[in-house]
Amino acid sequence: MRFYPVSTQPQVITPKKAGWSYSGLAILNIDVKEYKIDSNLLLNSEAALIPLIGEQINVLVDGVKYKLNGRSGVFADATDWLYLAPNSNVTVLADTKCELALATSVAESRFKTKYVAKSDLYELRGAADASRQVRPFMHPDVFDQADRLMAVELITPDGNWSSFPPHRHDNIAGSPVNNEEIYYFRIGKERSRHGHPEGFGFHRTYTAAEDPQPFNDTVTVRDGDIYLVPRGFHGPCVAMPGYPMYYLNVLAGPNSKRSMDFCDDPEHAWLRESWKDQMVDPRLPWKSE
């Protein structure tokens, strides 16, 4: 199974459940003052603890208290976050309901737990109706104190396409690296700060011609859905008019160093050159209400 709709509860993807070796993701909806994270999720695994909604969150990690300045929703802003060393003992202390993402990867090297303050760094990619905004908070070029885990956030304005041209990183036929990737979607409404149940979008993943186990998925994604990319070209992600799309990408793999390199589908790679003569969507950088 590659697609996990929001109705699938709890939303916990372990490498074993995904049928692969490294990447994991748990979406934690917390409505108690003290919430202890399942230690099995961090067993021999590094992690990033990322507030999705919740503006003031305290976290105890191996007895050390960290204060996270979160956000009112994924469309509203970036956020503080925590890199968690493997086998950490973690308790979330929250005065109000909050939602956090726990992105994980099996790890061999042990890096120390680290608090990371919100960064205003972002990238605008593409042009015209392929314009989107990336928050590269755990890209290897931005954060280098991890073994395998990588993560970025992306906002696609309503009516636009992202993850385009379709690209892959599966170590098949010339792909430079091999990464297992998770997409966690939130679908907003107009300029909302967080997700909204009305909207939907589309996501496509399909394998290269050389893949011995081909598949071709085009799925409807709603607010809170998860899609796993074991291999193959992924893209586009399409945000319907009136409903912007957010996704958190979690990646990890067996590569000798962390890398988010990829190769484009050669049939559509020409599109990158076409963007040089087009303007970026004026709605970017993104501002919620």
C-alpha positions in Angstrom: 0.0 0.0 0.0 1.4 3.4 -1.0 -1.6 5.7 -0.2 -2.7 6.3 3.4 -5.8 8.5 3.5 -6.5 10.7 6.6 -9.2 8.2 7.6 -6.4 5.7 8.3 -5.7 6.1 12.1 -3.3 6.3 13.7 -1.1 7.9 11.1 2.1 6.1 11.9 4.4 5.0 9.0 7.3 2.9 10.1 9.9 1.5 7.7 8.4 -2.0 8.3 4.8 -0.8 7.6 6.0 1.0 4.4 7.8 -2.1 3.2 11.2 -0.4 2.9 14.3 0.3 5.1 14.7 3.9 6.3 12.0 6.6 6.2 9.2 7.0 8.7 6.6 9.5 9.7 4.1 9.8 12.6 1.5 12.5 12.8 0.8 13.3 16.5 -2.5 14.9 17.4 -2.0 15.8 21.1 -4.9 16.9 23.4 -3.3 16.0 26.8 -0.9 18.1 28.8 1.8 15.4 28.8 2.3 13.1 25.8 5.1 10.6 25.8 6.3 9.7 22.3 6.4 5.9 21.7 10.0 4.9 22.2 9.8 2.3 19.5 9.5 5.1 16.9 13.0 6.4 18.0 14.6 3.0 18.5 17.9 3.2 16.5 16.3 6.1 14.6 17.0 9.8 14.4 14.0 12.2 14.0 12.8 15.7 13.4 9.9 16.9 15.6 8.1 19.6 13.7 5.1 21.6 15.0 2.3 21.7 12.4 -0.1 23.6 14.5 0.4 24.9 18.0 2.2 28.1 18.9 3.9 27.4 22.2 5.1 23.8 22.8 7.5 22.5 25.5 9.4 19.3 24.9 11.4 17.2 27.3 14.2 15.2 25.7 16.2 13.0 28.0 15.4 15.4 30.9 16.3 18.6 29.0 13.5 21.0 28.4 13.1 22.8 25.0 10.7 25.6 24.2 9.4 25.5 20.6 7.8 28.6 19.1 5.4 26.9 16.7 2.8 28.3 14.4 -0.9 28.7 13.9 -0.9 26.4 10.9 1.4 25.1 8.1 0.4 27.8 5.6 1.0 30.6 8.2 4.7 30.4 8.7 7.8 28.3 9.3 8.5 27.0 12.8 11.1 26.0 15.4 11.9 22.3 15.4 14.0 19.7 17.1 16.5 17.2 15.8 16.3 14.2 18.0 19.2 11.8 18.5 18.4 8.1 18.2 16.8 6.4 21.2 15.8 9.7 22.7 13.2 9.7 25.5 10.7 12.4 24.5 7.6 13.9 26.3 5.6 16.7 24.8 4.2 19.3 27.2 1.3 21.3 25.7 -1.2 23.6 27.3 -3.5 23.5 24.2 -4.2 21.0 21.5 -1.4 20.7 18.9 -0.4 18.7 16.0 3.2 17.6 15.4 5.0 15.6 12.7 7.7 13.1 13.8 9.9 12.4 10.7 12.3 9.5 11.3 15.1 7.6 9.7 17.0 4.5 10.8 20.5 5.9 11.7 24.0 4.6 12.1 25.9 7.6 13.2 24.7 9.4 16.4 24.3 13.2 16.2 23.3 15.1 19.3 19.8 16.4 19.9 19.6 20.0 18.6 17.1 22.8 18.9 16.7 24.7 15.6 15.1 28.2 15.6 12.6 29.1 12.8 14.4 30.2 9.6 13.0 32.7 7.2 14.9 31.0 4.4 12.8 29.9 1.5 13.2 29.1 -2.2 10.8 30.0 -5.0 10.9 27.4 -7.7 9.3 27.1 -11.1 7.3 29.9 -12.8 3.8 30.8 -13.9 1.4 28.0 -12.9 4.3 25.8 -11.9 5.4 28.3 -9.2 5.8 27.0 -5.6 7.6 27.9 -2.4 10.0 25.6 -0.5 11.1 25.8 3.1 14.3 23.8 3.0 14.7 23.6 6.8 16.3 20.1 6.8 17.8 20.1 3.3 21.4 18.8 3.4 22.7 22.2 2.3 20.9 23.9 5.2 21.2 21.3 8.1 24.2 19.0 8.1 23.9 17.5 11.6 22.0 14.3 10.7 22.9 10.8 9.5 20.3 10.0 6.8 17.2 12.0 7.5 16.1 14.9 5.2 12.9 17.0 5.2 11.5 20.0 3.5 8.1 21.8 3.4 6.5 23.0 0.2 3.5 25.3 -0.5 1.7 25.2 -3.9 -0.6 28.1 -4.5 -4.1 27.1 -5.5 -4.4 26.3 -9.2 -0.7 25.6 -9.5 1.4 22.5 -10.2 4.4 21.4 -8.2 6.9 18.4 -8.0 7.2 19.2 -11.7 8.8 18.2 -14.0 8.3 14.6 -12.7 11.6 13.4 -11.1 12.9 10.4 -9.3 15.7 9.2 -7.0 15.5 5.4 -7.0 18.9 4.2 -8.1 17.5 2.8 -11.4 18.8 3.7 -14.8 21.0 6.7 -14.1 19.3 8.1 -11.0 22.1 9.7 -8.9 20.9 8.6 -5.4 18.3 6.3 -3.8 15.8 7.9 -1.4 12.5 6.6 0.1 10.2 9.6 0.2 7.0 10.4 2.1 4.5 13.1 1.2 2.2 14.4 4.0 -0.5 16.7 2.5 -2.5 19.5 4.0 -5.1 21.2 1.8 -6.0 24.7 2.7 -8.9 27.0 1.6 -8.0 30.3 0.0 -5.6 32.0 2.5 -6.3 29.8 5.5 -3.6 29.1 8.0 -4.1 25.4 8.2 -5.9 22.5 6.5 -9.6 22.5 5.5 -11.7 19.4 4.9 -13.4 20.6 1.7 -10.6 20.8 -0.7 -8.5 18.2 -2.6 -5.7 17.9 -5.1 -4.0 15.3 -7.2 -0.7 13.4 -7.0 1.0 11.2 -9.6 3.8 8.6 -9.3 4.9 6.3 -12.1 7.9 4.1 -12.6 10.7 4.4 -15.2 10.6 2.1 -18.2 13.5 0.1 -16.8 11.7 -0.7 -13.6 11.1 -4.5 -13.3 7.9 -3.8 -11.1 6.1 -1.0 -12.9 3.2 0.9 -11.4 1.3 4.1 -12.3 -0.7 5.9 -9.6 -2.8 9.0 -9.9 -4.5 9.7 -6.6 -6.9 12.3 -5.2 -5.3 13.7 -2.0 -7.3 15.4 0.7 -6.3 17.3 3.9 -4.1 15.0 6.0 -3.4 12.2 3.5 0.0 10.5 3.2 1.5 9.0 0.0 4.7 6.9 0.0 7.2 7.0 -2.9 9.3 3.9 -2.9 10.7 4.6 -6.4 9.7 6.1 -9.7 8.9 9.6 -11.1 6.8 11.6 -8.8 4.8 14.6 -10.0 2.9 16.6 -10.6 1.1 17.5 -7.4 -1.8 19.7 -8.5 -3.7 22.2 -6.2 -7.2 22.8 -7.3 -8.4 26.5 -7.6 -9.3 28.0 -4.2 -7.4 25.3 -2.3 -3.7 25.7 -1.8 -1.6 22.6 -1.1 1.1 22.1 1.6 3.2 19.0 1.8 6.0 17.8 4.1 8.6 15.7 2.3 10.5 13.2 4.4 13.5 11.4 2.7 16.2 8.9 3.7 18.1 6.2 1.9 21.3 4.1 1.8 23.5 6.7 0.1 27.0 7.3 1.4 26.0 10.9 2.2 22.7 12.8 2.5 21.6 14.0 -0.9 18.4 15.2 -2.5 19.7 14.9 -6.1 17.3 13.5 -8.7 16.8 13.0 -12.4 13.9 14.4 -14.4 11.6 12.5 -16.7 13.4 13.3 -20.0 10.1 13.8 -21.8 9.3 16.8 -19.6 12.8 18.1 -18.6 12.5 20.9 -21.2 10.1 22.7 -19.0 12.8 24.0 -16.7 14.3 26.0 -19.6 10.9 27.5 -20.4 10.6 29.0 -17.0 13.5 31.4 -17.8 11.1 33.5 -19.9 8.2 33.4 -17.4 7.4 35.2 -14.2 7.0 33.6 -10.8 3.4 33.6 -9.4 3.0 37.0 -7.7 1.2 35.3 -4.8 4.6 34.1 -3.7 6.2 34.3 -1.2 3.0 32.9 0.4 1.0 34.9 3.0 -2.0 33.5 4.9 -4.8 35.6 6.3 
